[in-house]
Amino acid sequence: MSDDYITTAMPNLVGSGTLKEAVRSYERALILESLRANSNDKRKVAKLLGISISSLYRKLAELSIEDHAVEERA
């Protein structure tokens, strides 16, 4: 994954609260952008992010990311 791709997915983290909140915001933005850029192909996204498919599904649940959220913003 290129630095440009990561930069475009990065939300504005200034003033986003605690480190935990900033990390959560960044993770959510990166996963959403990755799903959009890869036609919601979760296996491909997991591989690109360097995590297992089960970890991706865990993150989707943890971050309240649903398939329709990806489709709506595409």
Residue pairs with C-beta under 8 A, 6 or more apart in sequence:
1 48
1 49
5 33
5 37
6 30
8 33
9 29
9 30
9 32
9 33
9 34
10 26
10 29
10 30
11 25
11 26
11 28
11 29
13 22
13 25
13 26
16 22
16 25
24 63
27 59
27 63
28 63
28 65
30 49
31 45
31 49
31 56
31 59
31 60
31 63
31 65
32 65
32 69
32 70
32 73
34 45
34 48
34 49
35 41
35 42
35 45
35 65
35 70
36 70
36 73
36 74
38 44
38 45
38 48
40 67
40 70
40 71
42 53
42 56
42 57
43 53
45 56
46 52
46 53
46 55
46 56
49 56
51 59
59 65
60 66
